[in-house]
Amino acid sequence: MGFKCQALVCTFCLVMLSFLQETRAGKQHNNASRLNGRKKVMSGCNLFRGRWVFDASYPLYDSSSCPFIDDGFNCQKYGRRDNMYLKYSWQPDSCKIPRFNGADFLRRWRGKKIMFVGDSLSLNMWESLSCMIHAAVPGAKTTFYKRDSLSSLTFDNYGVTLYLYRTPYLVDIVREKVGKVLNLNSIDAGNAWKGMDMLIFNSWHWWVHTGQSQGWDYIRDGATLYKNMDRLYAFKKGLTTWGRWVDQNIDPSKTKVFFQGISPTHYQGKDWNQPKKSCSGEAVPLSGSTYPAGAPPAAAVVNQVLSSIKKPVYLLDITTLSQLRKDAHPSTYSDASGTDCSHWCLPGLPDTWNQLLYAALIM
């Protein structure tokens, strides 16, 4: 068994060069729906290019009426008094997206199983969709189970179950003699994802954690253990393993697959040309449709890996529209200590992610 305690260096320039080449070649996933096993432009509409506009009809539900919101996302409960961040809807440049209809969603997915797979950003999106549907059928009988790794909410009258499977890296963490090992080539947890009618995957948030918040002691790549590794390179290796799992296990006639895209953070105001700020105290989105700092490098990795998967996977390209929402984080308004500029208030931005999911399914 070989040990390499030094960091494995990733040539970031090669990653970005490859991404630029893909962009020039038009190999972007955010314009095309591959839900039916073939690329199809949705009436010329790019759902993910646009701007935020004031909309007095928002939010889609009230936090006090939804029993599924974690205290980490319940900003109103924990004292956030401004509500302008709740009053914005996403407007694509080239089309209008349908307003979310929870009753219609339940009818379309009657008897089906939907699973979110990933980290706490998947939890954010899962709870959002639960609240959005619940608001449409507030009297509906539900069965709710919440556990560490697998949770579920069933709308009993419709037979629709929303699952959440918590696995921050998608690939496995296994216990070896040396401690907890992040195995970039193993995805045994995928057995729990089989048999679903829709899968929405997400990963990245935990790949950059270090110190006590790091979820592993070593990284395994094949026969070799590493004490550390360039995180972007490790992410690409792990995501490639996930891509192979999709190709080997997904029947597109039975299961629709989405990747949630990279959810940004707003800890450093220099990213939007306000270097002394973070998300704390921010009350309105950035105007326009571009983010000064540009796309995070992880987004290029996602595009590269998705382009190599043979089975249809739809990218919910929520990165840029979320980068514009520096105002939508819990900040200090949650049960967590410190300032949270990673997750999102509910109601809030993840409701738009789910509205775009709904649009991708019906447009």
Secondary structure, DSSP 8 states (H G I E B T S, - for coil): -EEE-S-----HHHHHHHHHHHHHTT--SSSEE-TTSS-EESTT--TTSEEEEE-TT--SS-GGG-TT--TTT-TTTTT----GGGSEEEEESS-------HHHHHHHTTT-EEEEEESHHHHHHHHHHHHHHHHHSTT--EEEE--SSEEEEEETTTTEEEEEEE-TTSS-EEEETTEEEEETT--GGGGGGTT-SEEEE---TTTT--GGG-S-SEEEETTEEES---HHHHHHHHHHHHHHHHHHH--TTT-EEEE-------S-GGGGT-TT--STT--S--SSS--TT---HHHHHHHHHHHH-SS--EE---HHHHHT-TT-S-BT-SSSSS-B-SS--SSSHHHHHHHHHHHHHH-
